């Protein structure tokens, strides 16, 4: 039906688990990969419930009171660091980064 699909299919079926040596949690277990095969839309009640629970647990983990909340953001680790720094440092503030080699 699609050119090259049979080649791709054979490559996927012969694929083996491998460790990825890059930053981040890229190597995941088979059970996690299987759980990710099901799509949940951002307006599905199950998705909303899961996100609400994760946010509540993050605030609890941080030892903060209920007057605080956690905001989930999609992106790489670099994106998360940039978002945190840009949220904490005021516009006229400065940031000192020390690199030891």
FIROLUM-862814 format. One line per 10 residues: their letters; for each residue x, y, z of N, C-alpha, C, CB. Coordinates in steps of 0.02 Angstrom, whole numbers. Each point is the difference from the previous one (the first is absolute). Glycine has a CB too. Layout:
// residues N
a	X/Y/Z/X/Y/Z/X/Y/Z/X/Y/Z  ...
***
This chain:
// residues 101
xxxxxxxxxx	41/-59/0/-41/59/0/43/63/0/-89/-63/59  138/67/-12/46/55/2/70/-25/-18/-70/60/87  105/-26/-132/68/-22/-19/46/1/61/-18/44/-116  55/-98/125/48/-4/54/-29/-21/67/63/86/-59  -130/-94/62/-31/-18/64/21/-69/22/-97/73/-29  105/-120/-19/21/-67/19/70/-1/30/-74/-46/-91  118/90/65/68/4/27/-2/28/71/47/17/-116  -86/36/126/-7/30/66/-30/-51/49/-13/114/-52  -36/-150/30/-32/-50/43/50/-53/22/-108/21/-58  150/-44/12/50/-51/18/53/28/47/-20/-57/-111
xxxxxxxxxx	37/120/103/48/32/45/-28/5/70/48/64/-97  -112/-45/102/-31/6/66/-7/-67/34/-61/101/-41  45/-153/3/-9/-65/31/66/-30/23/-101/-18/-72  157/39/42/65/-25/21/34/46/51/11/-55/-112  -44/109/130/27/48/47/8/-31/68/-52/93/-64  107/-80/97/14/-26/66/6/58/49/58/-101/-48  -70/87/111/9/51/52/73/22/1/-96/-49/69  106/113/-64/69/25/5/2/58/48/25/-38/-117  31/47/149/9/55/46/19/62/-40/36/-78/93  -69/133/-77/16/64/-32/41/41/49/-106/-3/-71
xxxxxxxxxx	165/22/51/45/36/45/-3/75/-14/74/-100/6  -134/127/-3/-10/72/-8/-36/25/62/-5/-9/-126  10/74/141/-33/26/60/-75/-11/-3/91/86/11  -120/-100/46/-72/-7/3/-22/-72/6/-11/103/-66  -51/-113/85/-26/-68/9/-24/-29/-67/-34/28/118  79/-40/-164/-20/-22/-66/-9/-76/-5/59/98/-46  -22/-134/86/-6/-73/-1/-58/-18/46/125/-17/-25  -178/-11/-2/-58/-16/41/-14/-75/-4/-48/114/-20  15/-140/70/-15/-71/2/-55/-17/-51/33/-4/121  -38/-59/-136/-51/-23/-47/-71/16/26/78/-91/-39
xxxxxxxxxx	-88/85/105/-67/14/27/-19/73/-8/16/-93/83  33/138/-75/-14/71/-10/-15/13/-74/75/31/97  -37/-61/-141/-13/9/-72/-70/-26/-18/123/-10/-23  -143/-46/52/-66/-27/-14/-55/46/27/48/-116/3  -37/145/56/-49/46/28/-7/62/-44/27/-42/115  26/61/-149/-1/60/-42/-33/-12/-67/104/37/57  -124/-98/-71/-32/-15/-64/-73/24/-2/75/-98/-12  -101/119/69/-69/24/3/0/76/4/-37/-107/56  0/139/-99/-4/73/-1/-53/25/48/39/1/-118  -23/52/154/-48/36/41/2/72/-23/14/-79/100
xxxxxxxxxx	-72/106/-115/-4/70/-20/1/45/61/-64/-32/-102  84/94/93/6/47/56/-67/17/32/101/46/-54  -156/-64/21/-67/14/29/-34/-64/25/-10/98/-77  44/-155/72/-27/-62/27/-2/4/76/43/-66/-99  -96/43/130/-6/5/73/56/-39/35/-124/12/-12  145/-69/-16/55/-38/30/65/39/-2/-56/-106/-34  70/140/-22/60/41/-7/-1/57/51/7/-29/-123  -63/63/128/-6/56/46/11/-24/72/-81/58/-78  53/-115/95/8/-29/67/73/-17/15/-117/-45/-8  151/15/-41/71/-18/9/43/62/10/-18/-103/-71
xxxxxxxxxx	7/154/30/39/62/5/-13/34/68/-5/14/-126  -57/-13/147/-17/30/65/36/-36/57/-112/34/-45  113/-101/42/33/-39/51/76/11/0/-91/-86/-10  121/89/-49/72/12/-5/17/68/29/6/-73/-103  -46/124/86/13/67/25/-5/3/76/-44/48/-107  -7/-81/135/-10/-1/72/59/-35/34/-125/-1/-16  147/-55/-13/55/-38/30/66/38/-4/-60/-105/-29  71/144/-24/61/40/-6/2/54/55/3/-22/-124  -59/54/136/-3/51/53/14/-33/67/-82/69/-67  51/-127/78/11/-37/62/73/-20/7/-118/-43/-5
xxxxxxxxxx	149/19/-49/70/-20/1/45/59/17/-25/-87/-85  7/146/63/39/60/15/-12/27/70/-4/27/-120  -42/-58/157/-13/22/68/-36/66/4/100/-61/34  -135/80/-88/-36/63/-2/-73/-9/21/76/40/-92  -107/14/111/-71/-3/21/-45/0/-61/28/60/108  -93/-69/-95/-49/-3/-54/-9/66/-37/-57/-88/65  86/142/-38/-7/64/-35/46/4/-61/-31/54/110  76/-102/-116/45/-3/-57/-25/-52/-50/97/35/73  -71/-30/-134/-18/-49/-51/62/-16/-42/-120/42/-4  117/-95/-33/54/-18/-46/-27/6/-71/54/-79/85
xxxxxxxxxx	-14/103/-129/-19/7/-70/42/-49/-40/-32/122/14  -1/-166/-51/36/-48/-41/15/31/-68/-56/-97/59  117/89/-81/20/28/-65/34/-55/-41/14/116/50  -30/-117/-114/32/-48/-44/64/31/-29/-112/-54/-28  163/14/24/62/24/-30/59/-40/25/-50/114/-10  107/-98/-17/61/-34/20/24/24/68/31/-13/-122  20/-19/148/29/22/63/27/71/-6/29/-118/27  1/134/-84/26/67/-12/-57/51/2/93/-47/-69  -150/29/40/-58/44/1/-23/12/72/-34/-42/-114  32/-11/154/-21/6/70/46/45/40/-49/-113/-8
xxxxxxxxxx	114/106/-3/49/42/36/-9/73/-21/81/-97/6  -88/108/-71/-9/68/-25/-64/31/28/63/-30/-105  -117/-9/108/-63/25/26/7/18/74/-63/-70/-84  96/27/122/9/13/72/42/63/11/-10/-123/23  66/128/-59/44/58/9/-35/64/-20/100/-73/-22  -136/72/-34/-33/61/-22/-59/19/45/34/-27/-117  -59/-21/156/-54/14/47/27/27/66/-68/-89/-54  129/71/72/27/17/66/41/65/-2/2/-122/28  35/133/-81/44/58/-6/-42/60/-25/103/-73/-22  -104/128/60/-38/59/-24/32/29/-63/-36/25/119
xxxxxxxxxx	-2/15/-157/26/28/-63/68/34/6/-118/14/-34  129/21/88/64/36/9/49/-41/43/-61/109/-11  42/-170/28/42/-42/42/58/-30/-38/-99/-25/69  143/-6/-32/59/-32/-30/5/-72/24/60/112/-7  -27/-153/-32/9/-70/16/74/-16/-8/-118/-30/-36  148/0/86/69/-19/-3/3/-76/-11/36/96/75  -2/-117/-128/8/-70/-15/74/-18/6/-101/0/-77  116/-47/121/69/-22/9/9/-67/-34/8/62/109  44/-68/-147/16/-63/-34/68/-22/24/-70/30/-102  72/-88/132/63/-29/24/20/-56/-47/-27/31/120
x	89/-30/-142/24/-53/-44/60/-34/30/-44/62/-99
***
